[in-house]
Amino acid sequence: MELNENNCVGCGRCLGACNFDAIRFRQDQAISILNAKMAEYALAVVKDRENFHLSLVVDVSPYCDCHSENDAPILPNIGMFASFDPVALDQACADACLKAEPLRNSVLGDNLASGQAVDKHDHFKNTTPESEWETQLIHGEKIGLGRRDYDLIVMK
């Protein structure tokens, strides 16, 4: 299969549709491009509109939810987060995940136990080494979707 990268709009549909990792982009920029496009699409939805966001950080799966072959959760249930700023919300969720103790009987737990950890402080990279999860937050802040800094208010 051959892709014409000039026609690519960065939607990621081809990556999601191919279950065999047969689609590769030059210098494998697909993940960072997809992350940037998701931030841009989110901005298009919320720009000049009042918005409020909720994230339930539960059953954190090792792969994107679009994967049908997903495995056991890699982290315990973290909780519910809310914000008017989607970038701050995602950053707070990611930070909480990075502070959590990994579940032993998971892809992440297995990778850590076997010494396959790429970065001992990044659960996402230790689960999927090619992960570039921060690129979406960096790009989101750059284009004005929100800010990565936040004040966390814990409610019990």
C-alpha angles and dihedrals in degrees: 000000000000126000126207101219091192089069094048115115093181098247094137095222092129091052092048093047096051111077093183102063088240094138115083130168125216109282085001094270091151096105097049091044092050091048092050092048092051089055090049092049090049090051090051089055099047103031112125091356131106109250141174126190135207127191124189106201099200133129091013101203123210093235136037112290088244090071110098092200095060119155136216117308114278096210136035117257106287103190144243124314130190135186145150086228114070094195093051089047094053091044091051091048092049092047091051090050092050090053093050124100109250119242110252099220095057140088089263093048091049093048092051093046093050094049094248092126112136096191117008091211098050115073092183095055090043089056097041111013094198090057115129097179094151093061091075092053093044092050093043090056092044093055094044100256090130145301130281095220118086146165111237115215112192117209122193 
